[in-house]
Amino acid sequence: MRHTITILKWEMSKIINNWQKTLKVFLLPALLLLAAINLFPMLMNYLSTGSLQSRPVTFVNAPDSFVEYFESNPKSSFYSPTWMSFDEAEQLDDATRDELLNKGGVIVFFVAFEKESTIDFDSCVSDYYSRLALGQKTRNLHMIMEIDYKGDYNSYLQAEQFKADIGEGYSPYLLEHLGQPYLDAGGGERWDTDAFNPFTFVTSNRSVANLGASRTIPSMMILLMYYCIYSLTAETLASARQSGFLTKIYLTPISKESLLIGKALMVIFVGVISAVVTFFLLFVSSWLNRSNSAYSLLPFGLFLTPSQLLAFFILLVVVAIMMAMLCFGITFMVRRMQDVIMNLQVPLVLLIFEFFGNMFRPTDAIFAEYFIPIHNVIMTIREIFMGTYSWWTVMLVICINLIFAAELFIVCLKSKDGMLHIAEEGGANDFGKSRKQKI
């Protein structure tokens, strides 16, 4: 135990004393990924609309009330509006209309009519609330705000984004500015809610944000953690063995178990801390996501309950143990340094494919997936973010990963020559064997 702690302190001191290595291990991967996440909505917006930030929208026959509402809305800066009358819209040919929709934009029509006669939109709204205040019938009055978009998924997202940013707030605005007679008569809201209620604010955003984050954060966290553990294993174990330094330590009174456990604890600890730092940055990025684009990989309002956080962090520790033992097992079972690096990169490639697969996966995990190490952790963390997890599933995943990790650790302990120096010019089975020099 004393030797294990000594190895752990020694390995940690090598990282802490080198600030460049600390920055590389803890912050650089997370910052690069964070930059990619924030650039993704802009890239998708550019591919669909031809603009990096502003989204084209065309308003046809917009009433004065909507013009004032749109210009006063803080989120109007995210849109590039074009205003048209009905006559101007009718003069557009089919090719021009298709071009407007093909660029990812939406066309918003405003129309109001009484029975079959078209009337002014604002006048219709005022008349509607006046009749409500007097208790008169309003079934002949109709006011429509229609959002048209092309039938593809990207255009649908743009339309839904406009509806959430602008469309849903227009009705309360009309009641406040054109429905005064109805409000004076006691209509509208019975009471005013607080301007800011933290509990309501969090709960109203977390369901959408957590569901969106479940597509990216689980596989993203595991991918970054494996990259960190793989890099540390290659440096602290494979490179040390290649240089012969590990062989020298092996010849000291320090046992093989103490040496492996000490190095593994360092790799696991650093991997978990790196994942926690990454999650904190993702959490902050979610709450700073002011635009909340429909293409955003981290929607605004990410929030986990204490129970979810507990299960999440427990799984991070367990999967770190599993990945550390996987990297150690590969290092001990593969002989040459270049083969070690190539084999350590195979899980990294698989996790990259898993990341993109989970982004567009529409279904939940099937039961057999819970028996696949590392992958089952991604699926369980995904369920944690969606709020559909159960503790028996968490315990099953923990047991599966720890069993596989224990088997890999036993393989490392039973390896007779995995600690010995490998000569660069040697063959696959060349472990510290004497070599005759030809003259």
N, C-alpha and C positions, 0 to 999 in steps of 0.2 A: 504493500500500500504506500509506503514511504517513497519507494522508487517511482511508483506511478505518479504521485503528486509532483515529484521532482521533474519527471519528464514533461508533465503538463505545464508546470511553471516555466520550464525552459523553452518549450515550444511557443507559449503565449508571449514570452518576453521578446522572442524574435519578431513577432508580428507587431507588438506594441511599440517597440523601440524603433521600428522602421515606419515612419508616418506615411511614406509613399505606398508601402505594401498595405497598410491599414486602410488608406483611402481606396486603393484598388479593390480590396476584399469587401469592404463594408458599403461604400457609397457609389463607386463608379458604375457597377452593373445596375443598381437601382435607379440612378440618375439617367443613364442611357435609356433604360426601359421606360422611365417616366416621360422622357422627351418623345419617345416613339409613340406612347399612348396619346399624348396631347397633340402630336402632329397627325395622327390617324384621322380624326374628324375633319381636319383641314384638307387633307389629301382626298378623302372621299367627297367632300364638298366641292373641291376643284374638279374632280373627275366627272361629277354629275351636273355641276352648274357652270363650270368655267371660272369660278371665283374662289379664292382661298377662304374668305370669311363671310361676305355678304351673300344672301340667298335671294335670287330674283323672285318677285311676286308682282302680279298684275291685278289691279283693282278696277273693276268695271262698275260704273254708276255708284261710286262710293258716296254716301251722304256726308254732309258737313260734320255731323257728330262723330262719324268714324274717322274722318281726316284729323279732327282735333284729338280724338282718343289715340290714334296711331302715333301722332307726333309727340304726344305726352308720355307714351309708354317707353320705359327705359330699354326694352328689348327690341324696339323698332330699329335700333342701330345695327342689328344683325341682318337686316333685310334691305334690299335695293328695290324700292317700289316704282311702279309705273302706273300712272293714273289715266283712265280712259272713260269716256262716256259710252252710253249704249250705241249711239250712232257711229262712233269711232270703232267700237268693237265689231259692229256689223260690217264695216268696210274691210275688215281683215279677211284675207283669203285663207283657205285651209292650210296652205303651206306655212304661212306666218303663225297661225295658231299652233300647228304642230311643232314649229321651231321653238316657240315659247315653252311648250311642255317638254320637249326633248332636252332642253337645257336644265331640266330638273326643277324648273319653277312651278308655281301654282297660279291659277287664275281664280280670283274671288269675285263672285257676282252678288250684287245687292238688288233685291226686287221687293216691292211692296204693292199689294193690291187689295181692293175691297170688292167682294164678289168677283167680277171679271174685269174690273177697271183698274189699270195701273195708276198708282198715286205716288206722291213723294214719300220716301222712306221715313224721314224724321217726322213728317206730319202724321203718318200712319201710327208711329210709335206714340206720339203725344196723344192722338185720338184714342188709342188703345188704353192708355193709362187713365185718361179722363173718363172713359166709359166704365172702367173698373171702379173708379172712385164713386161714380154715380150709381153703381149697381146695374148698369145696362149690359146687354149682350155684346160680346166681342167676337163671335164666331165667324163673322164675315170679314174680319181684318186679318191679313196674313203678311208677315214679314220674314223674308228668307235671306240668309247669308250662305251662299253655296260656294264650297271650295272644290275646284276641279283640278285634277292631276292626271298624269299618265299612269297606266296600269302597272308599271313595274314597281319593284319593292323599294328602290331608292326614292322614287317620286312619292310613294306612300309615306315613307319616313319624313320627307320634307313637309308633306301636308299635315301629318300628325304633329310635327314640330311647330308649324305655324298655328295650328289649332290650340296647342298648349300655351304657346308664347303670347299670342294676340287674340285669337278667337274667343277663348273661354272668358276673358275679362271684359268683353264688349257688352254683354247683357247687363251685368251690374252697373257698368258705366251709363247705359241708357236709362236704367231705373233711377240712378242718382241725378242725372241731368235733365231728363225729359219726363220723368214720372213723379214730379213733385206733387201734383194733385192727389195721386194715389197714396203717396207717403203721408200727406197731410190728413188723409182720411183714415189713417191707421194701417195701411197696407205695407207690404214689404217686410223687412226684418222686424221681428218683435223686439229684439234687443240687439245691441251692438256687441260683437265679440272683441276681445282684447286685440290691440294692434299687433302684438307679438306674444304668442304663447309658445314657449320653447318645446313643451311636450307635443303639442299639436303640430308644430313645425317639423320636428324630427320624425314623428310617426307618419306624417303625410308624405314625406319624401323617401323614407327608408325602404318601403316595399318595392318601389320602382328601382331605386338605386341598388339595393342588395340583389335583386333579380338580374339587373344588368351586369353587376360585378361578378356574379356567379359564373358568367360565361368566360371571364378572363383571369380573375385574380387567382383561383386555385391552381391552374396549370402554370400560370406565370410565376407564382411563388415557388412552386416545386422546381420549375426550370431554373430559376435563379439560384435556389439553394443547391441544386445539383452542380451547377457551374462552379459555385464557391467551393463545395466539398471536393469536386473533381480536381480543381486547381490546387487546393491545399494538399490533397493526397499525392498528386504528381510531384509536388515540390518537397513535401516533408518525408515521403516514403520512397517513391520511385527514383527521384533524383538523388536522394541520400544513398540509396542502395547502389545506384549507378556509379556514384563517385567513390564508393567504398567506405563512406563515413558510417553508414548503418552497420556494416560488418564490424567496424571497430567498436561501436557501442555494444553490439551483440557479444563481443568477447569480454566485456566487463561483467562484474557480478550481477548486473541488472538482468532479471529474468526476461524471457521472451514475452510472457503474459503482461508484465509491468510495462514493458516498452510499447507493446501494441495498444494496451488500454490507455496509456498516457497520451500517445499520439492520436488515438481515436477520440478521446475526450476533447482534445483541443479542436480537432476537425468538426466534431459535433457542436461544440459550444460556439465556435465562430460561425458555423453554418446557420444555427438557430438565431444568433444575434443579427446576422446579415438579413435573415428573413424578416425578423421583427422590425428592423430599420426600414426595409422595403415596404412592409405593410403600413408603417406609420406614414411614409411618404405618399403611398397610394391613398391613404385615408385623408391626408391633408389635401392632396390633389383633387379628390372627389368634392370636398367642401369648398374648394376654390374654383370649381368648374362653373363659372358664372353663366356662360353661354348655354351649357347643358344641351349640346347638339344632339340630334337624333342618332348621329353616328358615334357618339362618345362611347368609349370602352369603359369609362368610369363615370356613370351618371351622378348628378348632384345628390348628396344626402346619405352617403354610405354610413351605416351604423349597425353594430352588432351588440346584442345583449350580453350581460356577464356570462350567462350559460354558454352562449355561442362562442364567446372569446375563450372560455376555458377549454372547450372541446377543440377549438381551432389551434390553440397553442400546444395542447397535449399532442395533437396529431403532428404538429411541426417537429416536436422533439422526437417522436417515434420515427417519422420518415427520415429525419436527419441520421438517426442511428442506422436505419436500414440502408440508406445511401452510402454512409461511411463504410459499412461492412461490405457493401457491393464493390466500392472502389478499392478497398483493401484486398478483397478476394480476387479481383481482377489483377491487381498488382502482384499478388503472390502466386497466382496460377499462370500468368504469362511471363515469359522470361526476359525478352529483350525490351529495352526502353522504348523504341519506336513502336513495338507491338503493344506495349502497355498504354501509350498515349492514344493509339488508334482504337483500342478496345474500350478505353474510358470514354471516348467520344461517341460511341454507339448509343448508349442511353440518352446522351444529350440530343442527338438527332431525333430519337424516338419521342422525347419530350417536346421537341419543337413541333413535330407532327401532331402530337396530342393537344398542344396549345391551340393550333388552328382548328383541329377537329372539334374541340369543346366550344369554340366561339360560335359555331353554327349547329351544334348538336341540339335537336328539338326534343329528345326523349330523356327520361331518367335512366339511371344505371340499372342493369339487370342483376340478379342475385349473384351470378357467376363472377361478375366483375369485382366483387368484394374479396375474392380470393387471389387476386393478382397484386403482388406487392408494388408499392409506390402508386400504381394506377388507382388502387382502391382508396388511397388517401386523397387523391385529387377528386374522385367522385364523392367522397364523404364531405370534404371541405365545400364542394359545390352544393351539396344538400344543406350544409350549415348556413351558407349565405342565402339559400332559398327558404330556409326555415322549415325544411321537411325532414331533417335528420332525426335519428333516435339514438339513445345512448347504447342500446345493445348493438347497433351497427358500428358505432364508434369503438366499442370494446372488441368486437370481432375483427375489425381492421387493425387495431393495436396488436392483438394476439398474432394475427397472420404475419405482420411485418416483423415483430420481435422473434418469432420462430425462425423465419428465414434469416434474419440478422444473426441469430445464435448459431445457426448451421454454417453460415459463412465465416463467423469468427472461429469456429472449431476447425474449419478448413485451413484458415490462416495459421492456427496453432500447430496443426499437424504437418504443415509444410516444412520439410527438412532443410531445404536450401533456399527458401524464399527471402531470407535475410542477407544472403551472401552476395558479394560483388559480382557483377556480370561484366566480363571483358567485352569491349565494344566489337572486337573482331571475332569473338567466339560464336559458336553455333547455338542452336536452340537449347541444348542440354549442357551448355558450358557454364558451370557455376564454380568459380574459384579453383578450377582444376589446373594443375601444373602444366606448363606448356614448354616444349623444347623449341629453342630458337634455331632456325636453319641458317647455316653459313654458306 
